[in-house]
């Protein structure tokens, strides 16, 4: 039997207002402000009647030239990736030191930890060990698969690496920002700077922090929500950040509005809470949305005759997640955000605009540097570093991985013969999306990327793109179509 969310019935008018697509004028104004703020002056977002939004060149771009760097609106590191990479929870730069990155990963492996939902700075305290022992599996995201043998490395040596008591040769060539703890006192979020910690707290984390200074209604319910997401699908963590972002933005918008009212005549007052909520919701409203259980691709092992049952199960999964989140951070003035209809559309936005968050690992750079040394420096360095490299195995090069919503990149349409691609250059060391030109792009030309591996045969490409809800009609597909 289908579960019924009472908020959907009680707030149907407000929900409709929130899900009403913004007008083309509002979209244009939003992206013009965003592009100006981010100084991406070589592009423009335009409405296209056939394909919706698109990104167009406002100037000529040469091959391999940077087109834009796009700061994410909402993003999260995969829980299964947190054992491999200690990164800033806001900008996703690697933090700590080369020694801490290596020692932490190997130390956690000695505890038998393979996947988890937290990351910590100082792990030498035995009281913290249990925090890592839980093994939450998320089938959506792969963790490091190679086996790491740490038997030959003393536990004290790993602790010394993490605590800064042991230095590796040439690690000073790869400095990382110091670790800044969460202002709320949780053991889940760490930062590269005080400014990132404050920005995350004000934008998302104050409601989602599990520490003593959390502003959530119930830390116990919040922990249940996080555990449920880690055990089922971490897309729920992104949805929670989107709701937290909107609530906190609503409070700021309302406070600003009330401040303006202090010197305003009563006769011209009267801005409703709904209009303020719509204003706070605006950055989320820009993303293309459908309900998650309607747009999620049918897995290959699900028979077509079972599709209705599968989609109902997905809906129930979202309903359970929403129940835990509502218990944790509910705000009466933002009640429509806790409707299943809104929650489903937020998750669907991430499903349809599922963009990878990738940050290269400085640990890989470090070991490549050691390998490029000349004799006798290389031999002396490897005498110390080789046992750690052997223990890490293939996992020495694991990068930070997650999922994010990038406002500008999400406007880019697909082509099987794209003129641009997402690509991290040597200097790109945070979670921003970086788009570079694959070939010369002329002013006025649309900037396109490929959502899939464009080297696949025609039918395989079309099958993959069907998950995005369209059939590609680019010039290459028109030529190759039987």
C-alpha positions in Angstrom: 0.0 0.0 0.0 1.3 3.4 -1.0 2.4 5.6 2.0 0.7 9.0 2.2 2.6 12.0 3.3 0.2 14.4 5.1 2.3 17.4 4.3 1.7 16.8 0.6 -2.0 17.2 1.2 -1.7 20.1 3.7 0.7 22.2 1.6 -0.4 21.4 -1.9 -0.6 25.1 -2.9 2.9 25.9 -1.6 4.3 22.8 -3.2 2.9 23.8 -6.6 4.5 27.2 -6.2 7.9 25.7 -5.4 7.8 23.3 -8.3 6.6 25.9 -10.8 9.4 26.3 -13.4 11.0 29.7 -13.2 10.2 32.0 -16.1 12.8 32.4 -18.9 13.4 35.9 -17.7 14.1 34.8 -14.1 16.4 32.1 -15.4 18.3 34.5 -17.6 18.7 37.0 -14.7 19.9 34.3 -12.3 22.6 33.0 -14.6 23.8 36.4 -15.6 24.4 37.2 -11.9 26.0 33.9 -11.4 28.3 34.2 -14.4 29.3 37.7 -13.3 30.0 36.6 -9.7 32.2 33.8 -10.9 33.8 35.9 -13.6 33.0 33.4 -16.4 32.7 36.2 -18.9 33.3 34.0 -22.0 29.9 32.2 -21.8 26.2 32.8 -21.6 23.3 30.6 -20.6 20.4 30.7 -23.1 17.0 29.2 -23.3 16.4 26.8 -26.2 12.9 25.7 -27.0 14.0 22.2 -28.0 16.7 21.4 -25.5 15.9 23.7 -22.6 18.9 25.6 -21.3 22.3 25.6 -23.1 25.7 27.2 -22.6 27.0 29.3 -25.5 30.4 30.9 -26.2 30.5 34.7 -25.9 34.1 34.7 -27.2 36.4 32.5 -29.2 38.1 29.6 -27.3 41.2 27.9 -28.4 41.8 24.1 -28.0 42.6 23.2 -24.4 41.6 26.7 -23.2 39.7 27.0 -19.9 36.1 27.8 -20.5 34.8 27.9 -16.9 35.3 26.9 -13.3 32.0 26.1 -11.7 31.6 26.1 -7.9 29.1 23.4 -6.8 25.8 24.4 -5.3 25.6 21.2 -3.3 28.1 18.4 -3.1 29.2 15.5 -0.9 32.1 13.0 -0.8 31.0 9.4 -1.1 31.0 7.8 2.4 32.9 4.8 1.0 35.7 7.2 -0.2 36.3 8.8 3.2 38.7 6.2 4.4 40.9 6.9 1.4 40.9 10.6 1.4 40.7 13.3 4.1 39.4 16.4 2.4 37.8 19.7 3.3 34.0 19.2 3.7 33.3 22.4 1.9 35.8 22.9 -1.0 37.1 19.3 -1.0 40.8 20.1 -1.0 43.0 17.5 0.5 44.1 18.5 4.0 46.6 17.6 6.7 49.8 16.2 5.2 51.1 13.5 3.0 52.1 11.6 6.1 48.6 12.0 7.6 46.9 10.9 4.4 49.0 7.7 4.1 49.1 6.9 7.9 45.3 7.4 8.4 44.4 5.2 5.5 46.7 2.4 6.6 45.8 2.8 10.2 42.1 2.4 9.5 42.8 -0.7 7.5 44.5 -2.3 10.5 41.2 -1.8 12.3 39.4 -3.8 9.6 37.6 -0.7 8.3 36.6 -0.9 4.6 33.8 1.6 4.3 32.3 4.1 6.8 30.4 7.4 7.1 32.9 9.4 9.1 36.4 10.8 9.0 38.6 12.1 11.8 41.7 14.0 12.3 43.5 12.4 15.2 43.0 8.6 15.3 45.5 7.7 17.9 43.0 7.6 20.7 41.7 4.1 21.1 38.4 5.4 22.3 37.7 6.6 18.7 38.3 3.2 17.1 34.6 2.1 17.3 33.7 5.1 15.1 35.2 3.4 12.2 34.3 -0.3 12.7 30.8 0.0 11.2 30.8 -1.2 7.6 28.0 0.6 5.7 27.7 -0.6 2.1 26.4 1.7 -0.6 26.0 -0.2 -3.9 25.8 3.0 -5.8 29.4 4.0 -5.2 32.5 1.8 -5.3 35.1 1.9 -2.5 38.7 0.9 -2.9 38.6 -2.7 -3.9 42.3 -3.8 -3.7 43.4 -5.6 -0.6 45.9 -3.7 1.6 48.3 -5.6 3.7 49.6 -3.6 6.7 51.1 -6.6 8.6 54.6 -5.5 7.9 54.1 -1.9 9.2 54.1 -1.4 13.0 51.0 0.3 14.3 53.2 2.8 16.2 54.7 3.9 12.9 51.3 4.6 11.4 50.3 6.6 14.4 53.6 8.5 14.2 52.8 9.3 10.6 49.3 10.7 11.5 50.5 12.6 14.5 53.3 14.4 12.6 56.0 12.6 14.6 57.4 10.9 11.5 58.3 12.7 8.3 58.7 11.1 4.9 61.4 12.2 2.5 60.5 15.1 0.2 56.9 15.4 1.6 57.6 19.1 2.1 57.3 19.4 -1.7 53.6 18.6 -1.3 52.3 20.9 1.4 48.6 20.6 2.4 46.4 23.0 4.5 46.2 22.2 8.2 43.1 20.4 9.4 40.4 22.7 11.0 37.8 20.9 13.1 34.0 21.3 12.7 32.8 24.3 14.8 29.9 22.2 16.0 32.2 19.5 17.4 31.2 16.6 15.2 33.7 14.0 14.0 32.3 13.9 10.5 33.4 17.2 9.0 36.9 18.8 8.7 38.1 21.8 6.8 41.1 23.4 5.1 40.5 26.8 6.7 38.3 28.7 9.2 36.6 30.4 6.3 35.5 27.1 4.7 34.3 25.9 8.2 32.2 29.0 8.7 30.8 29.0 5.1 29.7 25.3 5.5 28.2 26.0 8.9 26.2 28.9 7.6 25.1 27.3 4.4 24.5 23.6 5.3 26.2 22.0 8.2 24.7 23.8 11.2 21.5 21.7 10.8 23.3 18.5 9.7 26.1 18.5 12.3 26.0 15.6 14.8 28.2 17.4 17.3 27.2 19.1 20.6 26.6 22.5 19.0 24.3 21.1 16.3 21.2 23.2 15.6 19.2 20.1 14.6 16.1 19.2 16.5 17.4 15.7 17.3 20.9 14.5 16.9 19.6 10.9 17.4 17.2 11.2 14.5 20.0 12.8 12.4 22.3 9.9 13.1 19.5 7.5 12.1 19.0 9.5 8.8 22.8 9.3 8.1 22.9 5.6 8.8 19.9 4.9 6.6 21.5 6.9 3.8 24.8 5.1 4.1 23.1 1.7 4.1 20.8 2.5 1.1 21.8 5.4 -1.1 24.0 8.4 -0.3 21.9 10.5 -2.7 19.8 11.2 0.4 22.7 13.1 2.0 22.7 15.4 -1.0 19.0 16.0 -0.7 19.4 16.8 3.0 22.0 19.4 2.2 19.7 21.0 -0.4 16.9 21.2 2.2 19.2 22.5 4.9 20.6 25.1 2.4 17.1 26.3 1.6 16.0 26.5 5.3 19.1 28.5 6.3 18.8 30.7 3.3 15.1 31.3 4.1 16.0 32.4 7.6 18.5 34.9 6.2 16.0 36.2 3.6 13.4 36.6 6.3 15.8 38.4 8.7 16.8 40.8 5.9 13.1 41.4 5.0 12.2 42.1 8.6 15.1 44.5 9.0 13.9 46.5 5.9 10.4 46.6 7.4 11.5 48.5 10.4 11.6 51.7 8.4 8.7 50.9 6.1 5.1 52.1 6.3 2.7 49.4 7.5 0.4 50.0 4.5 3.0 48.5 2.1 4.1 45.6 4.2 2.8 42.1 3.7 5.4 39.9 1.9 4.2 36.3 2.7 6.3 33.5 4.1 5.7 31.6 0.9 7.2 34.3 -1.3 10.2 34.4 1.0 10.5 30.6 0.8 10.2 30.7 -3.0 13.1 33.3 -3.0 15.2 31.0 -0.8 14.4 28.0 -3.0 15.5 29.9 -6.2 19.0 28.3 -6.6 17.4 24.8 -6.3 14.5 25.7 -8.6 16.9 26.3 -11.5 17.8 22.6 -11.8 15.8 20.3 -14.0 13.7 18.0 -11.9 11.4 15.0 -12.0 10.3 12.7 -9.1 13.1 10.3 -8.3 11.0 7.2 -8.5 9.7 8.3 -12.0 13.1 9.1 -13.5 15.5 6.6 -12.0 16.7 4.1 -14.6 15.4 0.6 -14.4 18.3 -1.7 -13.3 19.2 -4.4 -15.8 18.3 -7.2 -13.4 14.7 -5.9 -13.0 12.2 -7.4 -15.5 9.9 -4.9 -17.2 6.9 -6.6 -15.7 8.2 -5.7 -12.2 8.8 -2.0 -13.0 5.8 -0.7 -11.1 6.8 -2.6 -8.0 10.4 -1.4 -8.3 9.3 2.2 -8.6 7.0 1.8 -5.6 9.9 0.4 -3.6 12.0 3.4 -4.5 9.2 5.7 -3.4 9.0 3.9 -0.1 12.7 4.2 0.4 12.5 7.9 -0.1 9.6 8.1 2.3 11.5 6.4 5.1 14.5 8.7 4.5 12.3 11.7 4.7 10.8 10.5 7.9 14.2 10.5 9.6 15.2 13.8 8.1 11.9 15.5 9.3 12.5 14.2 12.8 16.0 15.7 12.7 15.7 19.2 11.2 12.0 20.0 10.6 11.1 23.8 10.4 7.4 24.6 10.5 7.9 27.8 8.4 9.5 25.6 5.7 7.1 22.8 6.0 6.6 22.2 2.2 10.2 21.2 1.9 9.4 18.1 4.0 6.7 16.9 1.6 7.5 13.7 -0.3 6.7 15.5 -3.5 9.4 18.1 -2.9 11.9 15.5 -1.5 11.3 13.3 -4.5 11.9 16.1 -6.9 15.1 17.2 -5.2 16.5 13.6 -5.3 15.4 13.4 -9.0 17.3 16.6 -9.7 20.5 14.9 -8.5 19.6 11.7 -10.4 19.2 13.7 -13.7 22.1 16.0 -13.1 24.5 13.5 -11.5 27.9 15.1 -12.0 31.0 13.6 -10.6 33.0 15.4 -7.9 36.7 14.5 -8.4 39.8 15.8 -6.8 43.2 14.3 -7.7 45.2 12.9 -4.8 48.5 14.5 -3.8 49.6 11.1 -2.5 49.8 9.8 -6.0 51.8 12.9 -7.0 54.1 12.2 -4.1 55.0 8.6 -5.0 55.4 9.6 -8.7 57.8 12.3 -7.6 59.8 9.7 -5.6 59.8 7.4 -8.6 61.2 10.2 -10.8 64.2 10.9 -8.5 67.7 10.0 -9.7 70.2 7.8 -8.0 71.3 7.9 -5.2 68.4 10.1 -3.9 65.8 7.7 -5.2 67.3 4.6 -3.6 67.6 6.4 -0.2 64.0 7.7 -0.4 62.5 4.4 -1.5 64.2 2.7 1.4 61.8 4.6 3.6 58.7 5.0 1.3 58.6 1.6 -0.4 57.0 -0.3 2.5 54.2 2.2 2.6 53.7 2.1 -1.1 53.6 -1.7 -1.0 51.0 -1.6 1.8 48.8 0.8 -0.1 49.0 -1.2 -3.4 46.9 0.2 -6.2 45.0 2.3 -3.6 47.9 4.8 -3.4 46.3 6.8 -6.3 42.7 6.9 -5.1 41.3 10.4 -5.7 38.5 12.1 -3.8 35.2 11.0 -5.3 31.7 12.3 -4.7 28.6 13.7 -6.3 27.7 17.3 -6.8 25.3 19.7 -8.5 27.1 22.3 -10.6 24.7 25.1 -11.8 26.5 26.0 -15.0 27.8 22.6 -16.0 24.3 21.2 -15.5 23.1 23.6 -18.2 25.5 22.1 -20.8 23.8 19.8 -23.3 25.2 16.5 -24.5 26.8 15.7 -27.8 28.5 12.5 -28.9 31.0 14.7 -30.7 31.4 17.4 -27.9 33.6 20.5 -28.2 34.4 20.6 -24.5 35.0 18.3 -21.5 35.3 18.2 -17.8 39.0 17.9 -17.0 41.2 18.6 -14.0 44.4 20.4 -14.8 47.5 20.2 -12.6 46.5 23.4 -10.7 42.9 22.3 -10.1 43.0 21.0 -6.6 39.5 21.5 -5.2 35.9 20.4 -5.9 35.1 22.9 -8.6 34.1 21.6 -12.0 36.7 22.6 -14.7 35.6 22.7 -18.3 38.1 23.0 -21.1 37.8 23.2 -24.9 38.5 20.0 -26.9 38.8 22.0 -30.1 38.5 25.6 -31.2 35.1 27.0 -30.3 33.7 30.1 -32.1 31.7 32.9 -30.6 28.0 32.0 -30.7 28.6 28.3 -30.8 27.0 26.1 -28.1 29.4 24.5 -25.7 28.6 20.8 -25.4 30.0 17.9 -23.3 29.5 14.2 -23.4 27.4 12.6 -20.6 28.8 9.1 -21.5 31.7 7.4 -23.1 31.4 8.8 -26.7 33.7 6.0 -28.0 30.9 3.4 -27.6 28.9 2.2 -30.6 25.7 4.0 -31.6 23.2 1.6 -29.9 25.1 1.5 -26.6 25.3 5.3 -26.5 21.6 5.7 -27.1 20.8 3.0 -24.4 22.9 4.9 -21.9 21.4 8.3 -22.8 17.9 6.9 -22.4 18.6 6.9 -18.7 18.8 10.7 -19.0 15.4 10.8 -20.7 16.3 11.6 -24.3 17.5 10.2 -27.6 20.6 11.9 -29.0 20.2 13.7 -32.3 23.6 15.2 -32.7 25.3 15.2 -36.1 27.3 12.1 -35.4 24.2 10.1 -34.2 22.2 11.2 -37.3 25.0 9.9 -39.5 25.4 6.6 -37.7 21.7 5.9 -37.1 20.6 2.9 -39.2 
